[in-house]
Every structure is written in structure tokens, then in C-alpha cells.
Amino acid sequence: MQIELNVLSLREQVYTYLRQQMSLGILVPGSTINIGEIASQLGISKTPLRDALIHLEVEGFVTILPRRGVCVNVLTLAYVKNAYTAIGMVEASIVMDCFDRIEPSHILKLEELNQTMLQDVEKNDFTQLFTTNVAFHDVYLDISNNDLIKKFILPIKQRLYDFPRQNYISQWEIQNCKEHQAVIDCLKQGKPEKAAKALKDVHWSFEYQKKFIKKFYNMKE
């Protein structure tokens, strides 16, 4: 069966297609990507496919092995630890730098998104949880004038949720919402330093979250 693609950016469309295959659990960690087979399915040459795979490799989703193919990367505990550290440092810095530009409308949006997450968790509906969580953090990330921030940070977050997972932990998600609220409260009180500390040393602290992380990803030391 041949899959038709529109003609915007072929490389970007192939990239999106491969990411969807990962999200659907069709391309799973540890598997090998058959370049010839996918190129045939999409009805394209191997060039845009290779370009998309290079993009995925830069973001950490795959490893291109010369003369041996392309392997879908397994998420490791070390990667998760580094990801949490990187995200925490960036988000804490943005909150400090952009605090003067945070308006009441931003606070309201944060509260609405956090409430949506909490309601979904209470209903055991995790289908939109990642998207809503990213939107929550983007409220203050988008205030930054640094256009590279989201390009840097979003793939890291996507990598943390790169494949379908059935083991969402309600207790952890409720705790995350409480941590979100703590950040909101600090911002409302005019205390950006405390908000930054709550993000870096609690919300995105690997050591603080380690128990849930290991359970969520079914990982050992």
C-alpha cells in the first residue's frame, strides 16, 4: 500500500510520519527502520527519508549505523536524568528572565491548563495529558524572546513521551499538578526566585521524582 504525501516540505512530512509511527507503537524502541520499505510505502526516494532520519538522530530518537541501518533508540535512565536537568535549568532561567512580562492573563491560562490536567487525571483520561502539560509550560516559555528555546526543549520533552505508555501513574500526575500550582502561587505572589526553585529543584528534579520516573519507565539503576 502506497501512502500519499502533500508537497510542503517532504522531509518535514516524512519526519512527522516517522514520529507518528513511534507514537502509535509501530516503530518500537530497539527495532530497526527499513529505509527501502518505508520509502516504497511513501512513494518517495530515499533522500528525504534520510534527511528526516538525520533530524530524528539529532533529537535522539534514532541512531544511524553506517552500513547497518537505523536503530530506534531505547530510552535510558541516564537520558531521562539529563533531560530533567536540562529542562529544569532552562525553565527556571526563563521564569527569572521573563517574570516582568508575565501578565494576569498568563496566570489565568496556567490555572486553566492545570485544572484541565487535574480533571483529566481524576477521570483517568490520559489521552491529552502530554499535550496539555506542554501547553502549561509553554505559557511562560513563549514569553521569552529567545526563539531557540522551544526548538531546544520540545524534542527533549517529546523524547520523554516518545512511545505509547499504558502505565500512567495517577498519584504522580496529581503531584505534578500540585507542583504546577506551587509555581503559579509563587508567580502570583511576585516571587520569581521561588518559582524558579520550584521548577528546578522539585518539578524537574530527577532525584526528587526518581521513584515515579523509574516506575513510569519500568527502569532500574
C-alpha positions as CSV (number, residue, x, y, z in Angstrom):
1,M,0.0,0.0,0.0
2,Q,1.4,3.4,-1.0
3,I,0.8,6.4,1.3
4,E,0.3,9.8,-0.4
5,L,2.0,12.9,0.9
6,N,1.3,16.6,0.2
7,V,4.1,18.7,-1.2
8,L,5.1,21.2,1.5
9,S,8.4,20.1,2.9
10,L,8.8,16.4,2.0
11,R,11.5,16.0,4.7
12,E,9.2,17.5,7.4
13,Q,6.3,15.3,6.3
14,V,8.4,12.2,6.4
15,Y,9.7,13.3,9.9
16,T,6.1,13.7,11.1
17,Y,5.2,10.3,9.7
18,L,8.0,8.6,11.5
19,R,7.2,10.3,14.7
20,Q,3.6,9.2,14.4
21,Q,4.8,5.6,13.8
22,M,6.6,5.9,17.1
23,S,3.7,7.4,18.9
24,L,1.4,4.6,17.6
25,G,3.9,1.9,18.7
26,I,4.6,0.7,15.2
27,L,8.2,1.7,15.4
28,V,9.3,0.5,18.9
29,P,12.5,1.0,20.9
30,G,15.2,-1.4,19.8
31,S,13.7,-2.0,16.4
32,T,15.4,-1.3,13.0
33,I,13.9,1.0,10.4
34,N,13.8,-0.5,6.9
35,I,14.6,2.5,4.7
36,G,13.7,0.8,1.5
37,E,10.4,-0.4,2.8
38,I,9.3,3.0,4.1
39,A,10.5,4.8,1.0
40,S,8.3,2.4,-1.0
41,Q,5.3,2.8,1.2
42,L,5.5,6.6,1.0
43,G,6.3,6.6,-2.7
44,I,9.4,8.7,-2.3
45,S,13.1,8.5,-2.9
46,K,15.4,7.6,0.0
47,T,16.9,11.2,0.1
48,P,14.1,12.9,2.0
49,L,13.8,9.9,4.2
50,R,17.5,10.0,5.1
51,D,17.1,13.7,5.8
52,A,14.2,13.1,8.2
53,L,16.2,10.3,9.9
54,I,19.2,12.7,10.4
55,H,16.7,15.1,12.1
56,L,15.5,12.3,14.3
57,E,19.0,11.3,15.2
58,V,19.9,14.9,16.2
59,E,16.9,14.8,18.5
60,G,17.9,11.5,20.0
61,F,15.1,9.3,18.6
62,V,17.2,7.1,16.4
63,T,20.8,6.1,15.7
64,I,22.1,5.8,12.2
65,L,24.6,2.9,12.0
66,P,26.7,3.1,8.8
67,R,26.2,0.1,6.6
68,R,24.0,-1.5,9.3
69,G,20.7,0.5,9.1
70,V,18.8,2.8,11.5
71,C,18.0,1.7,15.1
72,V,15.2,3.2,17.1
73,N,16.8,4.3,20.4
74,V,15.8,2.8,23.8
75,L,15.2,5.5,26.4
76,T,17.7,5.1,29.2
77,L,17.6,6.3,32.8
78,A,20.8,8.4,32.1
79,Y,19.0,10.2,29.3
80,V,15.9,10.9,31.5
81,K,18.2,12.3,34.2
82,N,20.0,14.6,31.8
83,A,16.7,15.6,30.2
84,Y,15.2,16.6,33.6
85,T,18.3,18.6,34.5
86,A,18.4,20.4,31.1
87,I,14.7,21.3,31.2
88,G,14.7,22.4,34.8
89,M,17.7,24.7,34.2
90,V,16.1,26.3,31.1
91,E,12.6,26.8,32.5
92,A,14.0,28.2,35.8
93,S,16.1,30.7,33.8
94,I,13.2,31.7,31.6
95,V,10.9,32.4,34.6
96,M,13.6,34.6,36.2
97,D,14.3,36.5,33.0
98,C,10.7,37.0,31.8
99,F,9.0,37.5,35.1
100,D,8.3,41.2,34.5
101,R,6.4,40.2,31.3
102,I,4.1,37.7,33.0
103,E,0.6,39.2,32.9
104,P,-2.6,38.2,34.8
105,S,-3.8,36.6,31.6
106,H,-0.8,34.3,31.7
107,I,-1.5,33.3,35.3
108,L,-5.2,32.6,34.3
109,K,-4.1,30.4,31.4
110,L,-1.7,28.5,33.7
111,E,-4.5,27.9,36.2
112,E,-6.9,26.8,33.4
113,L,-4.5,24.3,31.9
114,N,-3.5,22.9,35.3
115,Q,-7.2,22.5,36.2
116,T,-7.8,20.7,32.9
117,M,-4.9,18.3,33.7
118,L,-6.2,17.6,37.1
119,Q,-9.7,16.9,35.9
120,D,-8.4,14.5,33.2
121,V,-6.3,12.6,35.7
122,E,-9.3,12.3,38.1
123,K,-11.3,10.9,35.1
124,N,-8.4,8.5,34.3
125,D,-8.2,10.2,30.9
126,F,-4.5,10.5,29.9
127,T,-5.0,11.0,26.2
128,Q,-4.3,14.7,26.2
129,L,-2.1,14.9,29.3
130,F,1.2,15.4,27.5
131,T,-0.2,18.0,25.1
132,T,-1.8,19.9,28.0
133,N,1.3,19.7,30.1
134,V,3.5,21.1,27.3
135,A,0.9,23.9,26.8
136,F,1.2,24.7,30.5
137,H,4.9,25.2,30.4
138,D,4.8,26.9,27.0
139,V,2.7,29.7,28.7
140,Y,5.9,31.2,30.2
141,L,8.4,29.8,27.6
142,D,6.6,31.6,24.9
143,I,7.1,34.9,26.7
144,S,10.8,34.6,26.0
145,N,12.3,36.4,23.0
146,N,14.7,33.5,22.5
147,D,13.3,31.6,19.6
148,L,15.7,28.7,20.1
149,I,14.2,27.8,23.5
150,K,11.2,25.8,22.2
151,K,13.3,24.3,19.4
152,F,15.7,23.0,22.0
153,I,13.3,22.0,24.7
154,L,10.3,20.4,22.9
155,P,12.2,17.5,21.3
156,I,13.6,16.6,24.8
157,K,10.1,16.5,26.2
158,Q,8.8,14.5,23.3
159,R,11.6,12.1,23.8
160,L,10.4,11.5,27.4
161,Y,7.0,10.5,25.9
162,D,8.2,9.1,22.6
163,F,6.3,5.8,22.6
164,P,2.8,4.7,23.8
165,R,2.7,4.1,27.6
166,Q,-0.1,2.4,29.5
167,N,1.4,2.9,32.9
168,Y,0.4,6.4,33.8
169,I,0.7,6.9,37.5
170,S,-2.3,8.9,38.8
171,Q,-0.5,9.7,42.1
172,W,2.4,11.2,40.1
173,E,0.2,13.2,37.8
174,I,-1.7,14.7,40.7
175,Q,1.6,15.6,42.4
176,N,2.7,17.2,39.2
177,C,-0.5,19.4,39.2
178,K,0.2,20.3,42.8
179,E,3.8,21.3,41.8
180,H,2.3,23.4,38.9
181,Q,0.1,25.1,41.4
182,A,3.0,25.9,43.7
183,V,4.7,27.6,40.7
184,I,1.6,29.5,39.9
185,D,1.3,30.7,43.6
186,C,4.9,31.9,43.6
187,L,4.3,33.9,40.4
188,K,1.1,35.4,41.8
189,Q,3.0,36.4,45.0
190,G,5.7,38.1,42.9
191,K,8.4,35.6,43.9
192,P,10.2,34.5,40.7
193,E,13.1,33.1,42.6
194,K,10.8,30.7,44.4
195,A,9.0,29.8,41.2
196,A,12.3,29.0,39.5
197,K,13.5,27.0,42.5
198,A,10.2,25.0,42.5
199,L,10.7,24.2,38.8
200,K,14.4,23.3,39.0
201,D,14.7,21.7,42.4
202,V,11.3,19.9,42.6
203,H,9.3,19.7,39.4
204,W,12.2,18.9,37.1
205,S,14.5,17.3,39.8
206,F,15.4,13.8,38.8
207,E,16.3,12.9,42.4
208,Y,13.0,14.3,43.7
209,Q,11.0,12.5,41.0
210,K,13.2,9.3,40.7
211,K,10.7,6.9,42.4
212,F,8.0,7.8,39.9
213,I,10.3,8.0,36.9
214,K,11.7,4.5,37.5
215,K,8.2,3.1,37.9
216,F,6.8,5.0,34.9
217,Y,9.6,3.9,32.5
218,N,10.0,0.5,34.2
219,M,13.7,1.2,34.7
220,K,16.3,0.0,37.1
221,E,19.6,1.7,38.1
